[in-house]
Amino acid sequence: MPVGTFAIVLLAALAHAGWNLASKFKRGDTILFVGAYTVGSAILCAPLAVWFAAAGIQPITPTLIGASAVSAALHAGYSLALQAGYDRAAFGVVYPVARGSGPLLSMGVAVAVLGERIGWTSAVGGLLVVGGILVVAGDPRKMRGGDARGGLLWGVMTGIAIAAYTLWDAHAVGRLDLAPESYYAGTLLFQCAMLTPGILRRRTRVRTTLRTDWRPIILIAVLSPLAYILVLTAMQDSPVALVAPLRESSIVIGSLVAWRLFDEHDLGRRVIGAVIVLAGIVVIGL
């Protein structure tokens, strides 16, 4: 992987950890919260897509519209699953499980369905990631009840959504050759349309949500599209089997900050698990 692409993915990981941490500070309705930051992101990205179309860089074609619609459905499912997990379980469990299982599933589908080849180093890296996830999540014998089990389940569900949109989006910008900025702007606009019915049913609480959660909404509206447009740009030139796991270096940041900000316990275990996951990511990248 080129050094420039490597740096882009790491910057995306930092932005991703930042907006996920902001999500944990949400206090209002989940649908309205997700809808608010999605609309904010669309407002920021749509003018860029219009300019790309006017300049002839990325015309608005049926392919762009269709691919964006599919991506929107996958991203909407991801956002709702992630936020539901944060509402019901510890950030330090949901976040690393989601971000660790996503690239593993992406790699598995890439090998089984897309015919990509993975060497022994990637297999070893995958095992390290799984081991690190289990360490961060806690003792499996205690997962029959309590926060750890719920965090594990929501994390895996979110990871499935991550794998689905990662593979589709890599196909869109890689094989369909769609411009990342225009493609993601279209995805956001379709997400806004999908979330509109839920927002309208809760319209009496919109002002309360905006007043209560305006800070995390603004942060996510800026950092979320920044993080993913950087990832899409990287996937234009590098295999998804490398980009997907590398961007999960955000797990290290998220696990440690969760301990510091949210008073989540077992720092030693979290650090060990984060280091194991990071080691797996590095090995997969090799």
C-alpha positions as a Python dict, from the first residue, in 0.01 Angstrom:
ca = {
    (1, 'M'): (0, 0, 0),
    (2, 'P'): (144, 345, -91),
    (3, 'V'): (253, 562, 200),
    (4, 'G'): (4, 833, 103),
    (5, 'T'): (-286, 588, 102),
    (6, 'F'): (-170, 445, 433),
    (7, 'A'): (-176, 796, 586),
    (8, 'I'): (-522, 866, 442),
    (9, 'V'): (-666, 552, 602),
    (10, 'L'): (-509, 631, 940),
    (11, 'L'): (-652, 985, 927),
    (12, 'A'): (-990, 832, 847),
    (13, 'A'): (-956, 603, 1150),
    (14, 'L'): (-888, 902, 1375),
    (15, 'A'): (-1192, 1090, 1242),
    (16, 'H'): (-1405, 777, 1279),
    (17, 'A'): (-1307, 728, 1643),
    (18, 'G'): (-1390, 1095, 1704),
    (19, 'W'): (-1744, 1080, 1568),
    (20, 'N'): (-1818, 751, 1742),
    (21, 'L'): (-1711, 903, 2073),
    (22, 'A'): (-1940, 1199, 2004),
    (23, 'S'): (-2229, 954, 1947),
    (24, 'K'): (-2196, 826, 2301),
    (25, 'F'): (-2293, 1170, 2433),
    (26, 'K'): (-2634, 1154, 2264),
    (27, 'R'): (-2922, 1202, 2509),
    (28, 'G'): (-3231, 1237, 2290),
    (29, 'D'): (-3426, 1019, 2046),
    (30, 'T'): (-3211, 784, 1836),
    (31, 'I'): (-3400, 827, 1506),
    (32, 'L'): (-3399, 1206, 1536),
    (33, 'F'): (-3032, 1206, 1634),
    (34, 'V'): (-2925, 992, 1338),
    (35, 'G'): (-3152, 1192, 1108),
    (36, 'A'): (-3010, 1525, 1226),
    (37, 'Y'): (-2646, 1439, 1167),
    (38, 'T'): (-2728, 1267, 837),
    (39, 'V'): (-2905, 1581, 712),
    (40, 'G'): (-2611, 1790, 831),
    (41, 'S'): (-2364, 1570, 644),
    (42, 'A'): (-2579, 1583, 330),
    (43, 'I'): (-2590, 1964, 343),
    (44, 'L'): (-2209, 1971, 357),
    (45, 'C'): (-2151, 1711, 80),
    (46, 'A'): (-2428, 1786, -171),
    (47, 'P'): (-2274, 2110, -307),
    (48, 'L'): (-1952, 1923, -383),
    (49, 'A'): (-2145, 1661, -581),
    (50, 'V'): (-2325, 1935, -775),
    (51, 'W'): (-1992, 2095, -860),
    (52, 'F'): (-1850, 1759, -973),
    (53, 'A'): (-2151, 1711, -1201),
    (54, 'A'): (-2125, 2063, -1346),
    (55, 'A'): (-1754, 2016, -1411),
    (56, 'G'): (-1809, 1680, -1578),
    (57, 'I'): (-1601, 1496, -1321),
    (58, 'Q'): (-1890, 1274, -1211),
    (59, 'P'): (-2215, 1310, -1407),
    (60, 'I'): (-2539, 1214, -1236),
    (61, 'T'): (-2608, 879, -1403),
    (62, 'P'): (-2847, 588, -1332),
    (63, 'T'): (-2545, 391, -1208),
    (64, 'L'): (-2457, 662, -955),
    (65, 'I'): (-2817, 688, -838),
    (66, 'G'): (-2871, 313, -806),
    (67, 'A'): (-2541, 244, -631),
    (68, 'S'): (-2602, 531, -389),
    (69, 'A'): (-2950, 400, -305),
    (70, 'V'): (-2815, 54, -217),
    (71, 'S'): (-2538, 207, -9),
    (72, 'A'): (-2786, 430, 173),
    (73, 'A'): (-2992, 132, 286),
    (74, 'L'): (-2681, -44, 417),
    (75, 'H'): (-2546, 266, 591),
    (76, 'A'): (-2883, 347, 747),
    (77, 'G'): (-2899, -3, 896),
    (78, 'Y'): (-2546, 39, 1026),
    (79, 'S'): (-2615, 378, 1187),
    (80, 'L'): (-2929, 258, 1364),
    (81, 'A'): (-2766, -63, 1488),
    (82, 'L'): (-2461, 125, 1613),
    (83, 'Q'): (-2661, 389, 1798),
    (84, 'A'): (-2893, 127, 1948),
    (85, 'G'): (-2586, -55, 2074),
    (86, 'Y'): (-2444, 260, 2231),
    (87, 'D'): (-2779, 323, 2401),
    (88, 'R'): (-2788, -25, 2556),
    (89, 'A'): (-2428, -127, 2624),
    (90, 'A'): (-2079, -2, 2705),
    (91, 'F'): (-1898, 191, 2432),
    (92, 'G'): (-1579, 0, 2512),
    (93, 'V'): (-1748, -330, 2416),
    (94, 'V'): (-1975, -229, 2124),
    (95, 'Y'): (-1715, -22, 1941),
    (96, 'P'): (-1423, -270, 1928),
    (97, 'V'): (-1649, -569, 1854),
    (98, 'A'): (-1819, -382, 1568),
    (99, 'R'): (-1498, -244, 1422),
    (100, 'G'): (-1316, -575, 1461),
    (101, 'S'): (-1580, -811, 1324),
    (102, 'G'): (-1658, -589, 1023),
    (103, 'P'): (-1323, -632, 843),
    (104, 'L'): (-1308, -1003, 925),
    (105, 'L'): (-1647, -1056, 763),
    (106, 'S'): (-1541, -839, 469),
    (107, 'M'): (-1233, -1053, 419),
    (108, 'G'): (-1432, -1376, 445),
    (109, 'V'): (-1682, -1268, 180),
    (110, 'A'): (-1403, -1136, -40),
    (111, 'V'): (-1241, -1479, -36),
    (112, 'A'): (-1553, -1696, -58),
    (113, 'V'): (-1758, -1487, -301),
    (114, 'L'): (-1528, -1246, -482),
    (115, 'G'): (-1242, -1490, -524),
    (116, 'E'): (-974, -1280, -354),
    (117, 'R'): (-675, -1470, -221),
    (118, 'I'): (-553, -1430, 137),
    (119, 'G'): (-211, -1551, 249),
    (120, 'W'): (-118, -1712, 577),
    (121, 'T'): (-24, -1375, 726),
    (122, 'S'): (-379, -1249, 678),
    (123, 'A'): (-515, -1563, 844),
    (124, 'V'): (-287, -1510, 1144),
    (125, 'G'): (-390, -1144, 1156),
    (126, 'G'): (-756, -1243, 1154),
    (127, 'L'): (-707, -1475, 1449),
    (128, 'L'): (-528, -1197, 1638),
    (129, 'V'): (-816, -957, 1573),
    (130, 'V'): (-1071, -1211, 1700),
    (131, 'G'): (-859, -1277, 2009),
    (132, 'G'): (-824, -907, 2079),
    (133, 'I'): (-1198, -853, 2044),
    (134, 'L'): (-1267, -1125, 2300),
    (135, 'V'): (-1016, -972, 2542),
    (136, 'V'): (-1169, -624, 2511),
    (137, 'A'): (-1526, -759, 2541),
    (138, 'G'): (-1446, -951, 2858),
    (139, 'D'): (-1475, -1303, 2993),
    (140, 'P'): (-1705, -1503, 2759),
    (141, 'R'): (-1835, -1699, 3062),
    (142, 'K'): (-1994, -1380, 3192),
    (143, 'M'): (-2173, -1292, 2869),
    (144, 'R'): (-2492, -1481, 2948),
    (145, 'G'): (-2623, -1169, 3110),
    (146, 'G'): (-2535, -811, 3171),
    (147, 'D'): (-2377, -540, 2961),
    (148, 'A'): (-2099, -747, 2802),
    (149, 'R'): (-2335, -990, 2630),
    (150, 'G'): (-2555, -712, 2495),
    (151, 'G'): (-2252, -520, 2378),
    (152, 'L'): (-2119, -829, 2201),
    (153, 'L'): (-2449, -894, 2020),
    (154, 'W'): (-2497, -534, 1910),
    (155, 'G'): (-2132, -514, 1807),
    (156, 'V'): (-2162, -823, 1586),
    (157, 'M'): (-2483, -693, 1427),
    (158, 'T'): (-2310, -364, 1353),
    (159, 'G'): (-2010, -555, 1217),
    (160, 'I'): (-2233, -738, 969),
    (161, 'A'): (-2364, -404, 845),
    (162, 'I'): (-2007, -271, 820),
    (163, 'A'): (-1901, -567, 606),
    (164, 'A'): (-2203, -525, 379),
    (165, 'Y'): (-2152, -155, 305),
    (166, 'T'): (-1772, -189, 284),
    (167, 'L'): (-1792, -455, 12),
    (168, 'W'): (-2062, -270, -180),
    (169, 'D'): (-1889, 68, -158),
    (170, 'A'): (-1556, -82, -265),
    (171, 'H'): (-1738, -222, -570),
    (172, 'A'): (-1895, 119, -643),
    (173, 'V'): (-1575, 327, -635),
    (174, 'G'): (-1344, 52, -760),
    (175, 'R'): (-1526, -141, -1033),
    (176, 'L'): (-1799, 110, -1120),
    (177, 'D'): (-1544, 394, -1103),
    (178, 'L'): (-1774, 639, -924),
    (179, 'A'): (-1623, 951, -767),
    (180, 'P'): (-1615, 902, -386),
    (181, 'E'): (-1742, 1253, -310),
    (182, 'S'): (-2043, 1233, -544),
    (183, 'Y'): (-2119, 874, -452),
    (184, 'Y'): (-2123, 942, -78),
    (185, 'A'): (-2326, 1261, -124),
    (186, 'G'): (-2587, 1054, -307),
    (187, 'T'): (-2578, 796, -30),
    (188, 'L'): (-2646, 1064, 230),
    (189, 'L'): (-2937, 1211, 34),
    (190, 'F'): (-3101, 869, 5),
    (191, 'Q'): (-3045, 811, 377),
    (192, 'C'): (-3223, 1138, 452),
    (193, 'A'): (-3521, 1021, 244),
    (194, 'M'): (-3529, 686, 425),
    (195, 'L'): (-3520, 850, 767),
    (196, 'T'): (-3780, 1117, 685),
    (197, 'P'): (-4091, 911, 782),
    (198, 'G'): (-3946, 835, 1125),
    (199, 'I'): (-3851, 1199, 1174),
    (200, 'L'): (-4200, 1318, 1078),
    (201, 'R'): (-4359, 1082, 1329),
    (202, 'R'): (-4142, 1244, 1598),
    (203, 'R'): (-4162, 1602, 1471),
    (204, 'T'): (-4285, 1735, 1805),
    (205, 'R'): (-3950, 1633, 1957),
    (206, 'V'): (-3721, 1772, 1685),
    (207, 'R'): (-3649, 2100, 1865),
    (208, 'T'): (-3576, 1920, 2189),
    (209, 'T'): (-3329, 1687, 2017),
    (210, 'L'): (-3151, 1973, 1841),
    (211, 'R'): (-3131, 2174, 2161),
    (212, 'T'): (-3009, 1878, 2367),
    (213, 'D'): (-2768, 1715, 2122),
    (214, 'W'): (-2649, 1993, 1893),
    (215, 'R'): (-2283, 1950, 1987),
    (216, 'P'): (-2249, 1580, 1896),
    (217, 'I'): (-2473, 1633, 1592),
    (218, 'I'): (-2238, 1896, 1450),
    (219, 'L'): (-1927, 1692, 1525),
    (220, 'I'): (-2067, 1380, 1359),
    (221, 'A'): (-2202, 1575, 1061),
    (222, 'V'): (-1846, 1690, 988),
    (223, 'L'): (-1631, 1395, 1095),
    (224, 'S'): (-1845, 1109, 960),
    (225, 'P'): (-1838, 1211, 591),
    (226, 'L'): (-1474, 1315, 622),
    (227, 'A'): (-1379, 973, 756),
    (228, 'Y'): (-1567, 776, 494),
    (229, 'I'): (-1478, 985, 190),
    (230, 'L'): (-1113, 930, 285),
    (231, 'V'): (-1178, 554, 304),
    (232, 'L'): (-1355, 553, -34),
    (233, 'T'): (-1063, 743, -184),
    (234, 'A'): (-822, 484, -48),
    (235, 'M'): (-1031, 197, -185),
    (236, 'Q'): (-996, 338, -537),
    (237, 'D'): (-627, 242, -539),
    (238, 'S'): (-591, -31, -276),
    (239, 'P'): (-767, -366, -213),
    (240, 'V'): (-1055, -363, 31),
    (241, 'A'): (-886, -654, 211),
    (242, 'L'): (-614, -409, 318),
    (243, 'V'): (-813, -88, 365),
    (244, 'A'): (-1095, -244, 571),
    (245, 'P'): (-876, -381, 851),
    (246, 'L'): (-632, -89, 853),
    (247, 'R'): (-907, 166, 921),
    (248, 'E'): (-997, -33, 1232),
    (249, 'S'): (-692, 107, 1408),
    (250, 'S'): (-959, 338, 1550),
    (251, 'I'): (-1035, 52, 1791),
    (252, 'V'): (-721, 136, 1988),
    (253, 'I'): (-827, 500, 2030),
    (254, 'G'): (-1189, 416, 2110),
    (255, 'S'): (-1109, 156, 2375),
    (256, 'L'): (-872, 380, 2566),
    (257, 'V'): (-1085, 695, 2546),
    (258, 'A'): (-1391, 498, 2661),
    (259, 'W'): (-1206, 415, 2982),
    (260, 'R'): (-1106, 778, 3034),
    (261, 'L'): (-1431, 956, 2946),
    (262, 'F'): (-1703, 708, 3037),
    (263, 'D'): (-1550, 552, 3349),
    (264, 'E'): (-1555, 206, 3192),
    (265, 'H'): (-1342, -31, 3398),
    (266, 'D'): (-1062, -283, 3338),
    (267, 'L'): (-809, -53, 3173),
    (268, 'G'): (-541, -322, 3170),
    (269, 'R'): (-762, -568, 2985),
    (270, 'R'): (-872, -304, 2737),
    (271, 'V'): (-514, -202, 2664),
    (272, 'I'): (-405, -564, 2613),
    (273, 'G'): (-702, -634, 2387),
    (274, 'A'): (-648, -315, 2188),
    (275, 'V'): (-280, -401, 2138),
    (276, 'I'): (-371, -752, 2017),
    (277, 'V'): (-626, -610, 1773),
    (278, 'L'): (-373, -356, 1648),
    (279, 'A'): (-115, -631, 1602),
    (280, 'G'): (-369, -829, 1398),
    (281, 'I'): (-442, -524, 1186),
    (282, 'V'): (-71, -474, 1118),
    (283, 'V'): (-24, -840, 1023),
    (284, 'I'): (-326, -830, 791),
    (285, 'G'): (-185, -515, 632),
    (286, 'L'): (139, -698, 559),
}
